[in-house]
Amino acid sequence: MEVMVDGISLFVKPVGSEKNHPLILLHGGPGLDHTELHPYFDVLADWFWLLYLDQRGQGRSERVDPRTLTPSLFAKDVTGLATALDLKRYAVLGHSYGAIVALAHAIEQRGATHYVISHGAASGKKLMRDVQASLQQFEPVELRDQVIRSWESEPYVATPEDCAEVIRMQMPFHFARVDSEAYRAFMERPDETIYAPEVLAYTASQEYPLEFESRLKRVSRPTLIVSGLLDRACTPRAAQEMHTGIQASELVILADAAHMSYLEQPDAYFSAVRNFFARHPLATES
């Protein structure tokens, strides 16, 4: 469905019953869309009304000038979406870049009942340092060179095909192992993503500007931080720093998983999400 927020048409894919607690799902990228998460998160539809959002300027949402896009604006759109749908209460789950947007919402908008920060970071500068350090250790060398080229190519993507190729080249970095069933299945799935190359190129050219560390103490809602022990981008170090800074947070580090833990360790990942909400019941949140 399409929802107008601040004069911009945003695409939302709802899954599950509207009687359930709404959970707004924020994809990564930037430049990707909700198909990064759908249908994998549908397993939560028994507990939630899932609202997969194509964030402003991406996927099936209205295209905008990428120079206007920031985590804070994306976070504001989450509040606008909740208002437009008349959601009195809702939770937010963001993965990768979507986790950064979820963190921005928890700090600046603060309207959700719960937050799940899935493989995110609070500092763009530290994130890029972690990536560079991980690349130096990444093996085999042939894949290391491929992944390095993918990062270097991001500011220059111009077509959806460019985006798809960058993602293909970079994915070995985001899985614990390329010989796993999770990696094979992900790479062989039909690619239904509607890419926004202009959004990826602009954001990458700005070196992912985001610095929220000094404001983590503003987060007051129950917050689950999830990372993978082998995540080479949004590392366990970044997860631990967010956990330390957010008083109301819980931390789960999943073993034998990298950046795509919901695919690599789905049972453990979704159990962690369910257990978090069970400890912080939806019915008692104000």
Phi and psi in degrees as a GROMACS rama.xvg file:
@    title "Ramachandran Plot"
@    xaxis  label "Phi"
@    yaxis  label "Psi"
@TYPE xy
-107.341  136.218  GLU-2
-128.347  130.697  VAL-3
-84.9823  123.931  MET-4
-131.74  117.206  VAL-5
53.5756  39.4393  ASP-6
78.2314  5.38666  GLY-7
-116.436  136.469  ILE-8
-83.721  120.148  SER-9
-110.22  137.194  LEU-10
-91.259  133.161  PHE-11
-130.73  131.951  VAL-12
-105.896  109.005  LYS-13
-86.3141  141.34  PRO-14
-136.874  130.959  VAL-15
100.61  -170.737  GLY-16
-89.6859  135.713  SER-17
-65.7064  -13.5101  GLU-18
-74.6114  -18.9513  LYS-19
-81.2564  164.392  ASN-20
-64.5832  127.603  HIS-21
-67.2725  137.973  PRO-22
-127.879  111.415  LEU-23
-85.7111  125.248  ILE-24
-107.528  127.126  LEU-25
-114.759  119.056  LEU-26
-76.0725  167.095  HIS-27
-89.0099  -159.756  GLY-28
133.3  -118.616  GLY-29
-69.636  162.948  PRO-30
104.515  -0.996142  GLY-31
-101.748  -159.157  LEU-32
-153.851  -170.722  ASP-33
-65.2238  -16.8302  HIS-34
-68.5893  -11.855  THR-35
-63.4833  -32.1338  GLU-36
-105.412  -27.1627  LEU-37
-96.6993  133.916  HIS-38
-98.1046  12.8747  PRO-39
-58.7538  -36.4213  TYR-40
-85.3552  0.525477  PHE-41
-60.8306  -19.4896  ASP-42
-62.6436  -16.4077  VAL-43
-90.7069  2.61911  LEU-44
-69.5682  -13.5917  ALA-45
-74.3099  -22.7734  ASP-46
-102.312  -27.9989  TRP-47
-130.162  155.863  PHE-48
-89.4457  105.23  TRP-49
-81.5342  130.827  LEU-50
-122.872  93.8554  LEU-51
-78.4825  117.819  TYR-52
-104.931  129.388  LEU-53
-84.3843  110.833  ASP-54
-66.5474  156.692  GLN-55
-42.8265  130.739  ARG-56
80.3495  4.56785  GLY-57
-133.582  158.508  GLN-58
58.1938  -128.504  GLY-59
-93.5157  4.06925  ARG-60
-80.793  163.198  SER-61
-63.7989  135.948  GLU-62
-74.5498  142.734  ARG-63
-138.485  171.971  VAL-64
-65.0723  117.923  ASP-65
-61.8732  -20.8938  PRO-66
-67.5229  -14.5546  ARG-67
-88.472  -8.75611  THR-68
-89.5426  129.213  LEU-69
-143.05  160.054  THR-70
-54.9345  -35.6885  PRO-71
-66.2088  -39.0778  SER-72
-68.9259  -42.5809  LEU-73
-58.6772  -40.9812  PHE-74
-64.5549  -40.5687  ALA-75
-61.761  -35.828  LYS-76
-64.04  -33.1596  ASP-77
-61.8818  -45.4206  VAL-78
-63.1407  -42.0618  THR-79
-62.8409  -38.2149  GLY-80
-63.9934  -45.1873  LEU-81
-60.2369  -40.2006  ALA-82
-66.1907  -45.1717  THR-83
-62.8972  -33.5777  ALA-84
-91.0128  2.32395  LEU-85
57.8626  44.3559  ASP-86
-85.2206  112.413  LEU-87
-72.9922  -32.4787  LYS-88
-142.814  142.17  ARG-89
-162.031  155.811  TYR-90
-112.163  163.547  ALA-91
-130.871  132.821  VAL-92
-128.241  123.715  LEU-93
-124.454  140.851  GLY-94
-115.939  135.374  HIS-95
61.2116  -121.459  SER-96
-61.4194  -31.5001  TYR-97
-63.9906  -29.0346  GLY-98
-67.4099  -34.485  ALA-99
-65.5676  -40.5968  ILE-100
-64.8952  -42.249  VAL-101
-61.0694  -39.9907  ALA-102
-64.8111  -42.6456  LEU-103
-59.6131  -39.1926  ALA-104
-65.8018  -42.6856  HIS-105
-63.2488  -30.5157  ALA-106
-86.0312  -43.6642  ILE-107
-102.409  -34.2648  GLU-108
-99.9041  -45.9936  GLN-109
61.0236  30.4557  ARG-110
-100.077  -9.06265  GLY-111
-84.6262  159.059  ALA-112
-78.1937  -34.2041  THR-113
-145.047  155.169  HIS-114
-130.615  139.029  TYR-115
-120.09  115.588  VAL-116
-100.437  98.0132  ILE-117
-98.9627  105.714  SER-118
57.2673  61.4275  HIS-119
-119.462  -165.791  GLY-120
-159.715  156.692  ALA-121
-104.757  -6.68212  ALA-122
-138.171  120.143  SER-123
-66.4805  -37.9164  GLY-124
-63.7759  -44.8904  LYS-125
-68.3414  -36.8673  LYS-126
-58.1205  -47.541  LEU-127
-68.033  -31.9904  MET-128
-65.6194  -40.4772  ARG-129
-63.2709  -42.0268  ASP-130
-60.774  -46.7779  VAL-131
-63.2038  -40.8093  GLN-132
-65.5563  -40.6432  ALA-133
-66.6358  -37.5942  SER-134
-62.5367  -36.6552  LEU-135
-63.9395  -25.4202  GLN-136
-100.882  -8.25031  GLN-137
-70.8728  133.645  PHE-138
-135.139  155.631  GLU-139
-73.6713  165.816  PRO-140
-59.603  -37.0649  VAL-141
-61.3371  -42.3369  GLU-142
-71.0141  -35.2077  LEU-143
-58.1486  -47.1364  ARG-144
-62.1779  -39.5464  ASP-145
-62.9846  -46.0707  GLN-146
-67.1014  -39.7916  VAL-147
-58.8699  -43.7412  ILE-148
-62.1628  -35.5567  ARG-149
-65.7911  -43.663  SER-150
-63.4468  -42.3674  TRP-151
-66.6567  -25.4482  GLU-152
-82.3109  -18.9954  SER-153
-53.6365  -44.1923  GLU-154
-68.702  -6.89384  PRO-155
-116.013  4.67293  TYR-156
-65.2413  139.937  VAL-157
-129.021  -16.6837  ALA-158
-132.861  161.38  THR-159
-56.7889  -35.2198  PRO-160
-64.7984  -37.1629  GLU-161
-60.2277  -44.6266  ASP-162
-60.8666  -47.6056  CYS-163
-59.4959  -38.9465  ALA-164
-69.7496  -40.2835  GLU-165
-61.2439  -43.8894  VAL-166
-63.3914  -43.7617  ILE-167
-58.7614  -43.8835  ARG-168
-68.9164  -31.6151  MET-169
-88.0979  -20.2026  GLN-170
-59.2799  -33.7114  MET-171
-56.5035  -29.1192  PRO-172
-70.0445  -25.9148  PHE-173
-98.4003  -2.14759  HIS-174
-112.786  150.608  PHE-175
-62.892  -39.5484  ALA-176
-145.015  142.086  ARG-177
-84.9135  -7.93131  VAL-178
-96.1676  13.4127  ASP-179
-87.561  156.184  SER-180
-64.2205  -35.7001  GLU-181
-61.4577  -44.4956  ALA-182
-64.8919  -47.0375  TYR-183
-59.5234  -46.4434  ARG-184
-63.6843  -40.3699  ALA-185
-65.5626  -42.4878  PHE-186
-73.1013  -24.3364  MET-187
-94.3909  -5.11521  GLU-188
-69.3256  151.299  ARG-189
-60.7854  130.109  PRO-190
-88.3742  104.213  ASP-191
-100.276  8.51943  GLU-192
-65.3918  136.001  THR-193
-100.55  102.961  ILE-194
-78.6534  152.327  TYR-195
-121.821  82.2658  ALA-196
-59.5776  -33.5699  PRO-197
-65.4658  -31.9028  GLU-198
-72.7806  -45.2924  VAL-199
-62.4113  -46.6088  LEU-200
-62.0753  -45.0775  ALA-201
-66.9598  -46.5979  TYR-202
-63.4917  -42.3699  THR-203
-65.8795  -35.6586  ALA-204
-66.9889  -23.6161  SER-205
-91.3617  3.82806  GLN-206
59.2548  42.3939  GLU-207
49.7854  66.4253  TYR-208
-70.5553  113.621  PRO-209
-162.833  129.343  LEU-210
-143.811  102.628  GLU-211
-117.663  -0.637347  PHE-212
-56.7351  -41.1462  GLU-213
-71.2863  -10.4478  SER-214
-114.316  9.07339  ARG-215
-59.5066  -30.6633  LEU-216
-65.9297  -12.4964  LYS-217
-74.6612  -17.7456  ARG-218
-72.6337  122.42  VAL-219
-119.301  -11.6919  SER-220
-88.7223  157.373  ARG-221
-54.6017  129.876  PRO-222
-134.664  128.741  THR-223
-106.374  127.374  LEU-224
-110.312  122.462  ILE-225
-118.509  135.34  VAL-226
-144.923  170.104  SER-227
-108.391  142.068  GLY-228
-57.5519  -27.3018  LEU-229
-108.788  14.0736  LEU-230
-64.5405  122.845  ASP-231
-94.4938  -8.55616  ARG-232
-108.903  -72.1438  ALA-233
-91.1598  82.875  CYS-234
-74.8709  165.722  THR-235
-57.2537  -30.428  PRO-236
-59.5022  -47.4299  ARG-237
-62.8096  -39.8015  ALA-238
-64.0407  -42.3745  ALA-239
-64.4465  -38.9949  GLN-240
-64.76  -39.2869  GLU-241
-66.1376  -42.3683  MET-242
-60.7078  -41.7431  HIS-243
-64.5207  -37.0013  THR-244
-82.3518  -20.5995  GLY-245
-105.912  108.818  ILE-246
-62.2578  -36.2802  GLN-247
-91.1828  26.5356  ALA-248
-105.632  156.566  SER-249
-121.8  149.917  GLU-250
-123.761  130.27  LEU-251
-126.922  121.87  VAL-252
-110.798  117.59  ILE-253
-91.4861  127.605  LEU-254
-71.9874  154.559  ALA-255
54.6707  38.2227  ASP-256
-144.203  146.341  ALA-257
-108.346  -128.208  ALA-258
-78.383  -21.0365  HIS-259
-109.299  52.305  MET-260
-64.4761  -27.5644  SER-261
-69.0538  -16.7808  TYR-262
-97.0992  -36.5082  LEU-263
-78.0409  -39.1784  GLU-264
-133.001  63.1635  GLN-265
-62.4261  -39.0319  PRO-266
-61.7163  -47.0761  ASP-267
-67.6013  -39.9447  ALA-268
-63.0946  -53.27  TYR-269
-73.965  -26.1203  PHE-270
-65.1694  -40.1304  SER-271
-62.4172  -40.5808  ALA-272
-65.7558  -47.3099  VAL-273
-62.7602  -43.6438  ARG-274
-63.2499  -36.3115  ASN-275
-61.9176  -48.5674  PHE-276
-68.2377  -30.1889  PHE-277
-66.5216  -34.4709  ALA-278
-76.2486  -20.4829  ARG-279
-127.005  75.5708  HIS-280
-54.74  138.241  PRO-281
-62.367  -37.7657  LEU-282
-68.9443  -18.3147  ALA-283
-105.576  1.71426  THR-284
-77.5979  139.322  GLU-285
